[in-house]
Amino acid sequence: MSEADEMFEKLDYKKIEKSNKIIYREKMGLLIPNAEIVFYKNNKWIRVNFNLDMQELKAINKKCEELGWI
């Protein structure tokens, strides 16, 4: 498990990996139903469907580093 994966796990997200994307979905969905952060590997896009806090932003930045995007 990567450092970013551990950060997302601590924030209560589960990881779903597909061939062209990585999805982190909030496990409980208590605050925002279907809250997810999606990394599209082919075109280096990130989609977020809710407002982020600083811990989520740090985890996103770490994942971008691990993917070699920054």
Residue pairs with C-beta under 8 A, 6 or more apart in sequence:
1 9
2 63
2 66
3 62
3 66
4 59
4 62
4 63
4 65
4 66
5 15
7 55
7 58
7 59
7 62
8 15
8 24
8 37
8 59
8 63
9 15
11 55
11 56
11 59
12 26
12 27
12 28
13 24
13 25
13 26
13 27
13 37
14 24
14 25
14 27
15 22
15 23
15 24
16 22
16 23
16 24
16 25
17 23
20 40
20 41
20 42
21 38
21 39
21 40
21 41
22 38
22 39
22 41
22 63
23 36
23 37
23 38
23 39
24 36
24 37
24 38
24 59
25 34
25 35
25 36
26 32
26 35
26 36
29 35
31 50
32 49
32 50
34 49
35 49
35 50
36 48
36 49
37 46
37 47
37 48
37 56
37 60
38 46
38 47
38 48
39 45
39 46
39 63
39 64
39 67
40 46
40 47
41 67
44 67
44 69
46 60
46 64
48 60
52 60
61 70
64 70
